[in-house]
Amino acid sequence: MYKYELSFLQRSLLGWMPPSAEKLIVEAFRYELEAPSNLVDFVHQISRMQVRAVEDSNEDLAAALGIYKDAAQMVLDEPRHRILIVSTASILTPPEKYGGMERMAAYLAAALRSMGNEVGLIAKKGSTEPGIVGTATNEIEFVEIASHILDLYDVMVDFSHDKRIGRSFPDFPQLNVYQVMTVGWNRNPVFISQAQKDFIGVDGPVVYYGLDKGDYQIGSKDYSEPYLLYMGSIIPEKRVEWAIAIAELMDMPIKIAGPHWVPEYWTGVIQPLIERHPWVKYVGDVGGEEKLALLQRADGLVHPVGANNWVEAGAIVAQEALTVGTPVLCTPNGCLPEYVEDWKNGIIGSSPADIAGKAKTFYAKGYDPIKIRSSVSHLSSLSMAWNYLDLISEVRGGEKW
């Protein structure tokens, strides 16, 4: 599309533009001959493009470039920080397959780095994120690593489960991202949804997860072989048997993707359903291009979570599906209504019969994958990073909550 490839930051800033303005800017960049290596020169380039647009009486392009330049300038004006991000010791960062929290830690690191910050990362041994400064096989070892390098950083953002570093160094400026429904460490908690915050009952800001939209493009549906998709942990709380029931009520095949952690649930409930029904296929724990293709080609992601008092905290897979233009069929559990708008980008129902009945009408009317993707355009890794920068400035200034 371009004469040259835009950087992550330059491309991500386009995601903040109205679709009509983004289209104008993308078209204009096709005629640029070089890509500036730094943001200062890039702002100057946008200014030159804006001057040419004014000279050509192209008012719409000039206005769009003005908004784009202002966004880039805001990044330039933002203070720079030395930030230590702590991922988990249980899954690689970024993950090869399953691992939403670890993927978000990697996305946040990349976005903050693109904005000019110095970013280091502690993660599971074997992780490959470019900013790795220490790896270990458990979070106790994370504390030992941090004891040698913490004074090289201004602030820490901790995605780990047990928050051992923050507990060991309570006076160090820190933000502690709550995962799932764990209470964790009550020093400057950051929640990943309003539902999670309400359920836990602890005060603190909400910062939604955000994807690098460049990794999640709209794909082509294979209407000759339609299927529904369940993707995630195969545990009782996720109600995978409901997903299978919804597919049966809709008379559609379903593919099940993800790791199974609870032997009695897998062998006693889900595996017998797979063996009994030829239209149910287990594809295993997937990652990379295989995972992306499953999401892109699916007619719908089925996400009927909520058993055993479960409250869905982040639902990254739902955001992934919506970003590639795939509708989400779900329960009104936890954060899901914060992503899914009933009848707009998916269906929300209280039971398999309710979801299946509404979904049949939804599909009969048809849907636009581009509009579904647009429904989560405000959720990006750059927006996530921008929100964290606001909080980082606060805790560096001594604020605590």
Sequence and secondary structure as in RCSB ss.txt:
>XXXX:A:sequence
MYKYELSFLQRSLLGWMPPSAEKLIVEAFRYELEAPSNLVDFVHQISRMQVRAVEDSNEDLAAALGIYKDAAQMV
LDEPRHRILIVSTASILTPPEKYGGMERMAAYLAAALRSMGNEVGLIAKKGSTEPGIVGTATNEIEFVEIASHIL
DLYDVMVDFSHDKRIGRSFPDFPQLNVYQVMTVGWNRNPVFISQAQKDFIGVDGPVVYYGLDKGDYQIGSKDYSE
PYLLYMGSIIPEKRVEWAIAIAELMDMPIKIAGPHWVPEYWTGVIQPLIERHPWVKYVGDVGGEEKLALLQRADG
LVHPVGANNWVEAGAIVAQEALTVGTPVLCTPNGCLPEYVEDWKNGIIGSSPADIAGKAKTFYAKGYDPIKIRSS
VSHLSSLSMAWNYLDLISEVRGGEKW
>XXXX:A:secstr
  SS   HHHHHHHTTS HHHHHHHHHHHTT     SSHHHHHHHHHHHHHHHHHTT HHHHHHHHHHHHHHHHH
HHS   EEEEE  SSS SS SSS HHHHHHHHHHHHHHHTT EEEEEEETT   TTEEEEESSHHHHHHHHHHHG
GG SEEEE  SS HHHHHSTTS EEEE  TT     SSEEBSSHHHHHHHT    B    B GGG       TTS
  EEEES BSGGG HHHHHHHHHHTT  EEEES B  HHHIIIIIHHHHHH TTEEEEES  HHHHHHHHHH SE
EEE    TT      HHHHHHHHTT  EEE S TTHHHH  BTTTEEE SSHHHHHHHHHHHHHH   HHHHHHT
TTT BHHHHHHHHHHHHHHHHTT   
